[in-house]
Amino acid sequence: MSANIQWILYENQINNDFLVKFLLNEKEATINGLQNCGTPFYYKWVDVKEFYTLKLDKMGIHSGDNMHEYLMNVR
């Protein structure tokens, strides 16, 4: 089985901000634990980045780590 996961970024050129919409198998998806920006299915990029950075930190994975090596050793 497989899944199609997409992150679509929308740029607000007025304030140089981005919104993110997630699709799972071509359908809009919500992310548990992440607050939308007031419109369903849309999230602020800064919130998405912080949310996933904290998840990675809890797994002991940090910016600059060798992810290829990490994935080759996952069991």
Secondary structure, DSSP 8 states (H G I E B T S, - for coil): ----EEEEEEEETTTTEEEEEEEETTEEE--TT---SSSTTEEEHHHHHHHHHHHHHHTT--TT--HHHHHHT--
